[in-house]
Structure formats: C-alpha cells, structure tokens
Amino acid sequence: MGDRILYICKDGYKAEYTKANYVILMAQPKWDVTFYNKTRKTIFTNTIEKSKQNFGLRSRIAKESFFPDNYKMVPGKGEVVAGHKTDCIMCIGQNSKEHYGKTDVVRSAYYMSNEIPMAPQVTDYFGQTWSNELCRRQSLRILGWTGAGVKKTKIETVKLEKVTVPGDFFKAPEGYTKVKSEDNVMLGNDLINDIVDDLGKQFGSNK
C-alpha cells in the first residue's frame, strides 16, 4: 500500500499511509478501530470484533501475498534493521514443490523488533491475518520467496525513532463525514493509483 508511518505505544496505534492519505487508528480506553481519510474527510469507526468480521477480503489478499499455502513457523536468524536488533520467524510452505506456481509465495521471513511490543488489542485485531505470534511485536522487515526463487521485499523499515506526541494524538478527528465502512474511507482514485504504482515497481524488479 505504499509508504506508511507507524506510531506505536502501549496506549495507542496509528498507521498513516502517506500516499493514499488515510489513517488507521486504535487507542485506549475503548480500542475501537477508526479509519479516516485526510483528503476526502471521511471516517468510519467500529469495534474490534465487528472490524474483524469485515476484514475478510483484505485478510485473504494479505495472506496470499505474504504467506505460503499450508505453512509452518520455524525460528530464523535475526538481523539488524534500521539499527535495531530483531528476532526472525520463518513461514515455510509444506506442500510439494509442484503445488506452487512460479509467482506463489513458498517461504517468508518476519523480522520483529525486540523493542516495540504491541498492545494486546492491536495483536487481537491484526492477528487474524498475520497470526497472534507475528503480531505481538512490530515487524520491521518482511521478505518473501516465490516458486521461481525470486526474493521480494514486502516491508522494509527505513527509520525508527522515539518521539513525543500531543495528548490528543490518538484521538479521531472531528468534523469528518461518517461513511458506512472502512472500504468507503480507503477506496478511491488515490489508493487505486497507489496500488498500481507499487505493484508495477514490485513486478518490475527482483527485490
């Protein structure tokens, strides 16, 4: 989905997608999931449980792109990412080699920060797609290998820093137009162009 900036602490989680210009927000005390678009000034809020029910399509797309079919998790070798140590978990496809196509993911690696634990509520929300094991800490790098042996960088962290934010930083904006679903917030020409642009970059290189 392009570049994003994550703000993570024990009391909140905020993901700003800088190209599509939308935000995913969760924070204490209720930990509801809020999507809002800073360009179109639209907003949608739901409970974690109801949001998980609506996460089906995006969840399936993410799983197909990031996980092998029928995989098992095994420990990998951690790396230093953006100056920070990580632990690694490998997801290894268990089907026969003939089962996977050339573009299918057959192996993936998740490099998780030793210093950035997720709030349990955030783990619960994202765990349905990424598994709770991979969502207890923030992944700084995700790699995938296809059936053709091509390695692709799915997510790469370029900078980490501790910052001080205002007291209302994890509050949803006021005055936005309420819409019926998170898709109404996210989908639009800006996001479609972003997806096409990034897919073109991905398939045009061996990274």
C-alpha positions as CSV (number, residue, x, y, z in Angstrom):
1,M,0.0,0.0,0.0
2,G,3.0,2.3,-0.3
3,D,4.9,4.3,2.3
4,R,3.5,4.4,5.8
5,I,4.4,5.9,9.2
6,L,3.6,3.9,12.3
7,Y,3.2,5.4,15.8
8,I,3.1,2.6,18.4
9,C,2.9,2.7,22.2
10,K,1.1,0.9,25.0
11,D,-1.9,3.2,24.8
12,G,-2.3,3.5,21.0
13,Y,-1.5,2.5,17.4
14,K,-1.7,4.9,14.4
15,A,-0.8,4.0,10.8
16,E,-0.6,6.9,8.4
17,Y,-0.5,5.8,4.7
18,T,1.2,8.8,3.2
19,K,0.4,8.3,-0.5
20,A,-3.3,7.3,-0.1
21,N,-3.6,9.8,2.8
22,Y,-5.7,7.6,5.1
23,V,-5.1,6.6,8.7
24,I,-5.9,3.5,10.8
25,L,-6.2,4.4,14.5
26,M,-6.7,2.4,17.7
27,A,-6.3,3.7,21.2
28,Q,-7.3,3.3,24.8
29,P,-9.8,3.2,26.6
30,K,-12.2,1.6,24.1
31,W,-9.7,0.5,21.4
32,D,-12.3,0.9,18.6
33,V,-10.8,0.7,15.1
34,T,-11.1,4.0,13.2
35,F,-10.3,4.6,9.5
36,Y,-10.3,8.2,8.3
37,N,-9.2,9.8,5.0
38,K,-7.5,13.2,5.3
39,T,-8.2,14.0,1.7
40,R,-11.9,13.2,1.4
41,K,-12.5,14.0,5.1
42,T,-14.4,10.7,5.6
43,I,-14.4,8.5,8.7
44,F,-15.6,5.1,9.9
45,T,-15.3,3.6,13.4
46,N,-16.2,0.1,14.6
47,T,-15.4,-2.2,17.5
48,I,-12.5,-4.6,17.1
49,E,-14.8,-7.6,16.9
50,K,-17.0,-6.1,14.2
51,S,-14.0,-4.8,12.3
52,K,-12.5,-8.3,12.3
53,Q,-15.7,-9.6,10.7
54,N,-15.4,-7.0,7.9
55,F,-11.7,-7.7,7.4
56,G,-12.3,-10.8,5.2
57,L,-11.3,-9.7,1.7
58,R,-8.2,-7.7,2.7
59,S,-7.3,-10.5,5.0
60,R,-7.4,-13.1,2.2
61,I,-5.4,-10.8,-0.1
62,A,-2.7,-10.3,2.6
63,K,-2.5,-14.0,3.3
64,E,-2.0,-14.9,-0.3
65,S,0.7,-12.2,-0.8
66,F,2.6,-12.7,2.4
67,F,2.2,-16.4,3.4
68,P,2.7,-19.7,1.7
69,D,-0.2,-22.1,1.4
70,N,-0.1,-24.6,4.2
71,Y,2.9,-23.3,6.1
72,K,4.6,-23.9,9.4
73,M,6.5,-21.4,11.5
74,V,10.2,-22.1,12.4
75,P,12.8,-19.9,14.1
76,G,15.0,-17.9,11.8
77,K,18.2,-15.8,12.2
78,G,17.5,-12.2,13.3
79,E,19.0,-9.3,11.5
80,V,19.7,-5.6,12.3
81,V,17.1,-3.5,10.7
82,A,17.3,0.3,10.7
83,G,19.8,0.0,13.5
84,H,17.7,-2.2,15.7
85,K,18.0,-5.9,16.6
86,T,15.2,-8.3,15.5
87,D,14.1,-11.8,16.0
88,C,13.1,-13.8,13.0
89,I,10.2,-16.2,12.3
90,M,10.2,-18.1,9.0
91,C,6.9,-19.3,7.4
92,I,7.7,-22.4,5.3
93,G,5.3,-23.9,2.8
94,Q,4.6,-27.6,3.4
95,N,3.1,-28.6,0.1
96,S,5.1,-30.3,-2.6
97,K,7.2,-28.1,-5.0
98,E,4.8,-28.9,-7.8
99,H,1.9,-27.5,-5.8
100,Y,3.3,-23.9,-6.0
101,G,3.3,-21.7,-9.1
102,K,6.2,-19.5,-10.1
103,T,4.6,-16.4,-8.5
104,D,3.3,-18.2,-5.4
105,V,4.9,-17.4,-2.1
106,V,6.7,-20.5,-0.9
107,R,8.6,-19.0,2.1
108,S,8.5,-15.8,4.0
109,A,10.5,-14.2,6.8
110,Y,9.3,-11.8,9.5
111,Y,11.9,-9.8,11.4
112,M,10.3,-8.5,14.6
113,S,11.6,-5.7,16.8
114,N,12.9,-6.5,20.3
115,E,11.8,-3.1,21.5
116,I,8.3,-2.5,20.1
117,P,5.7,-4.7,21.7
118,M,2.1,-4.4,20.5
119,A,-0.8,-3.6,22.8
120,P,-2.9,-6.8,23.2
121,Q,-5.9,-5.2,21.5
122,V,-3.7,-4.5,18.4
123,T,-2.4,-8.0,18.4
124,D,-6.0,-9.3,18.5
125,Y,-7.1,-7.1,15.6
126,F,-4.2,-7.8,13.2
127,G,-3.7,-11.4,14.4
128,Q,-6.5,-12.8,12.3
129,T,-4.4,-12.1,9.2
130,W,-0.8,-12.2,10.5
131,S,-1.3,-14.6,13.4
132,N,-1.0,-13.6,17.0
133,E,2.5,-14.9,17.1
134,L,3.6,-12.4,14.5
135,C,1.6,-9.5,15.9
136,R,2.9,-9.4,19.5
137,R,5.7,-7.2,18.2
138,Q,6.1,-4.9,15.2
139,S,7.7,-6.5,12.1
140,L,10.4,-4.2,10.8
141,R,11.2,-6.3,7.7
142,I,9.2,-8.9,5.8
143,L,10.7,-10.9,2.9
144,G,9.0,-13.4,0.6
145,W,10.4,-16.0,-1.9
146,T,8.3,-17.2,-4.9
147,G,8.2,-20.6,-6.5
148,A,10.5,-19.2,-9.2
149,G,13.1,-18.5,-6.5
150,V,12.7,-14.7,-6.6
151,K,13.1,-12.9,-3.3
152,K,10.9,-9.9,-2.8
153,T,11.0,-7.3,0.0
154,K,7.4,-6.9,1.2
155,I,8.0,-4.5,4.0
156,E,11.2,-2.6,4.9
157,T,11.7,-0.1,7.8
158,V,13.9,2.8,6.9
159,K,13.9,4.6,10.2
160,L,13.0,4.2,13.8
161,E,12.9,6.9,16.5
162,K,11.3,7.7,19.8
163,V,9.1,10.8,19.6
164,T,6.8,12.8,21.9
165,V,3.3,13.4,20.6
166,P,0.5,15.7,21.9
167,G,-2.0,14.3,24.3
168,D,-4.8,14.2,21.7
169,F,-2.6,12.5,19.1
170,F,-4.5,9.2,19.2
171,K,-8.0,10.8,19.1
172,A,-10.1,10.6,16.0
173,P,-10.5,13.9,14.1
174,E,-13.8,15.8,14.4
175,G,-16.0,17.2,11.6
176,Y,-15.4,14.3,9.2
177,T,-18.2,12.8,7.2
178,K,-19.2,9.4,8.6
179,V,-19.4,6.6,6.0
180,K,-20.7,3.0,6.1
181,S,-17.5,1.0,6.0
182,E,-13.7,1.2,6.1
183,D,-13.7,0.5,2.3
184,N,-15.6,3.7,1.8
185,V,-12.8,5.5,3.5
186,M,-9.9,3.8,1.8
187,L,-11.0,3.2,-1.8
188,G,-10.7,5.9,-4.4
189,N,-8.6,7.1,-7.2
190,D,-5.7,8.0,-4.9
191,L,-5.5,4.5,-3.4
192,I,-6.0,2.7,-6.8
193,N,-3.2,4.7,-8.4
194,D,-1.0,3.9,-5.4
195,I,-1.6,0.2,-5.7
196,V,-1.0,0.1,-9.4
197,D,2.2,2.2,-8.9
198,D,3.6,-0.1,-6.2
199,L,2.6,-3.3,-8.0
200,G,4.4,-2.1,-11.1
201,K,7.6,-1.5,-9.0
202,Q,7.3,-4.9,-7.4
203,F,6.9,-6.9,-10.5
204,G,9.5,-4.8,-12.3
205,S,12.3,-5.8,-10.0
206,N,13.7,-8.8,-8.3
207,K,13.7,-7.2,-4.8
